[in-house]
Structure formats: structure tokens, C-alpha cells
Amino acid sequence: MHFSGWEKIGFAVLVAAWVTFGSNLIGNALVQTDTLEKSAYQVIAQGDAEKGDQAIKEVSAVVENALTLLASADPERGKKVFKKCKACHSADEGGKNKVGPNLWDIVGRAKGAAAGFKYSGAMTEKGGDWAYQDLDSFLTNPKSFVSGTKMSFSGLKKAADRAAVIAYLRTLSAAPKSLP
């Protein structure tokens, strides 16, 4: 018995539909889902400003502080994570500035103070020194910490990665600063 091309295609589509329908039916029978008591994503109406502020505080509390992990952070792991930064930053003593400034002895150094590097106005206006807390905040989200920075890196979301990088940056000094 010979089937035409159209009959073969039709049969293939029919078999694919049966397999899809059957897989869905079996999957639904095997996996039972429960409805959530509270929505996983809260939509805040514009008039609920106080609730919105509370939600922002709750979300920011979820972002773990890397300083709690700093004492146990491994600088060697930080060196590996720092490879993401090497495209724009040098880390050698007396190293040249690249797209970003040289990060040798960054911990405790004044913000926007690397010799020979032209910082954005926002960075020079920030003022103060690069304390551990500032480095953690900056590495979490550079554009949030210094609005108007030229740095295009989106940040390190994992607190363990930030702690490791900060521990590594601490070692890039002739006299490393003490831990907080």
C-alpha cells in the first residue's frame, strides 16, 4: 500500500497532536499544583505610596549585604570574579588606566581620585573614600550608587561574589586596610 505525500504529512500532524495532548494529560495527572495564598509579585497602585515605600524596604532587605560575608570571603575566588572587571580596569601597582581607572589600593582611596583618569561629574561630586560599605553598594548596582556614572557594568547580584571581589581588592595594596 502506497500513501501520497499529503497523507503522510497529515498522519504525521495527527500523531504529533496525539502525542502533545497525551503528554499534557499525563503531565497534569502527575503534577498537582496548589494556588498561592499571596501573589508572588505584588503590584502597587500609584495611590499607595506608603505601601510602596514599605515594599521597597522589603525588597532591599532581601539583597544581602556582602559585608557580613567579608571575613570569610576568599580573595582567590574574588580574583576569578574580578576577571569580569579586567576588560576595563587594571589592578597592578602603577598600572595604566584603561576604560576605567586602575584599582590598585582602591580600598580607602578617595572617590574619583585615580591619577590621570577623567571621571564623570557624578563620581567626582560623590566625595568621600571608598569604604567597604561603599564598594559593596557600588558593586551591587553602580548606576544606583552613583547616578550618572560612566560605568556601564550592571553589577554583581550575589553577595558572595561581591564579598570575594572586595576581599581581593583589599589585597591590592602595599598595606591592606583592616576589615570592618
Secondary structure, 3 states (H helix, E strand, C coil): CCCCHHHHHHHHHHHHHHHHHHHHHHHHHHCCCCCCCCCCCCCCCCCCHHHHHHHHHHHHHHCCCHHHCHHHCCHHHHHHHHHHCCCCCCCCCCCCCCCCCCCCCCCCCECCCCCCCCCCHHHHHHCCECCHHHHHHHHHCHHHHCCCCCCCCCCCCCHHHHHHHHHHHHHCCCCCCCCC
